[in-house]
Amino acid sequence: MFRRLPDDLLVVSPEVAIVIDGRPCTARVGDSVAAAMLAAGRVACRTMAMTGAARGPYCMMGVCFDCLVVIDGRQDQQGCLVPVADGMEIETQRGARHPRMKEQK
Amino acid sequence: MSRRYDLVVVGGGPAGLAAAALGPQYGMSTLLLDEQHAVGGQVYRNVMSSPFTNPQTLGDDYLQGVALIEAFRRSAATQVQVASVFAVTKTEDGACEIALTVGGEGGRRTETVIAEAVILATGAQERPFAIPGWTIPGVMTVGAAQLLLKTSGIVPSGRLVLAGTGPLLWLLASQYLRVGVEIDALLDTTPRGRYAEAATHALGFLTSDYFARGFRLLREVRSHVKVIEHVTALAAGGDDRLASVRYEVNDTTHELAADVLLLHQGIVPNLNLSNAIGCAQQWNDLQKCWEPTVDAWGGTSVPNVFIAGDGASVAGAEAAEACGRLVALAVANALGRIDARARDEAAAEPRRALERATRGRRFFDTLYRPAHYFRIPRGDTVVCRCEQVSAREIVEAVAAGCLGPNQMKAYLRCGMGPCQGHMCGLTVTEIIARERKLPPSAIGYCRQRFPVKPVTLGELAAMPTTEAARQVVDRNGAH
């Protein structure tokens, strides 16, 4: 669980409207997609291709690749490296797309 | 950005900024390529556009980045942001050809640049911290949490546990206290007896200003947070999100309810690019990590490829900045812009700064060297996050005859996922070393291959080609 610090501590940057899994949310200019998802209460951002297990951002600096999400229809985007933009549509990346993959492990 | 530069610097942290700012002063056309949206690296991330109304919120050390970035901006160096270098190869005339992607989402394109010399200033990353449950959402690194604070003013809510060892752990705790974030517990994994061991290495350092500052920081945190010392085991529990943290002290297990667990056990050089280029590397047995082999001027085993800063050896931001200056002078000398005497004269000041900045290093390296039971996991603990490979599977592969990390890729795919071994490489080396009863230096590291950053086939196909490259595949032309 994450929250943004109160406004009296922060230089309040403009809000942008984004959509996370079909749900409208607001983020702030300067947020990465991964940060915006955390602030919106989403700790997990994808599921593993092999097991279907949930994963969330781990390193926030582009090395762990655990924050992969679908951004405006493009999959495998590193959420921690991409800044939010007004109107951006973000989706949880569902790893196990083939139903049998999940059963095998 | 043009096609050819005398010097290309990869990475815009303290080492890269210092090196790139100096390049043009010695008549070298200089290009800085940085992966982020603004320079500063991880340590000075967002320092020019901090989200805090009070710039002092994150401390004085963070604000050191302002002067460094301003000096770089005044220089004649060219700067390209959101630039990911994925390959560096040598051309026939000994120069370096750099392949990179530029720009983000949708607008991303591939480019190549030729450089007479390259300085890799790709910095460091946090050491893997493979405990049971470290892949559960809600568990992240201390560095990750600090980046959320620096860039967006976002902090954990609910029950928060910090665990591990090292200066960054205590720094984040103090920053959280300053902005009113409550920490439920800090689980200190520094092994018993380390203070005494570290002190014998650095009696002089104990009287220094650095030590006094560090000591004040620790005292501040201890007076506000429940600190549990000598923790010998950690495990995160929960399914789709973190629910609890289990820890062991004096052979007794305790459990805390938790919403966020932040882990840290030090920082290690980011090796992927230097290793893929073919730069020799060696095992640092004090810091328990691999380091590219560099001379006193940052020169590697590959001609015209230099490394500056934490990417060569972890010593912190101040040392990295001094190191960046030294390596830029070495390049100016290598490219014939200054003779050795002028280089040595100009190097006197940064050498002194480097010495000052690294004075307490041996103390910290000894004090915060992570315990073997947190570096080398056992059982079902996931080691390779990408391919979901456990410590047990790695041990079994060694028993079945697997000799090293490269073979381990073929056995289990560990190190072959999108992170390319960033999160498991060190652990895999040390597990194999333990099982084979050999030092890590005899086991080696997983060989990195280009592209070291993900690129699509479409992006590769769109790269500019040379006549020679075209002839390789043009059968009609060849016959």
Interface residues (C-beta under 8 A of the other chain):
Chain A: M1 F2 R3 R4 L5 D8 L9 L10 V11 S13 R28 G30 D31 S32 A35 L38 A39 V43 A44 C45 M48 M50 T51 A53 A54 R55 G56 P57 Y58 C59 M60 M61 G62 V63 C64 F65 D66 L68 I71 D72 R74 D76 Q77 C80 L81 V82 P83
Chain B: E35 Q36 H37 Q42 N46 S49 S50 P51 F52 T53 N54 T57 G104 E105 G106 Q125 E126 T135 I136 P137 G138 V139 M140 T141 G143 A144 A145 L147 L148 T151 S152 G153 I154 V155 P156 S157 G158 V179 G180 D239 D240 R241 L242 D259 V260 N270 R385 C386 E387 Q388 G417 P418 C419 H422 M423 P454
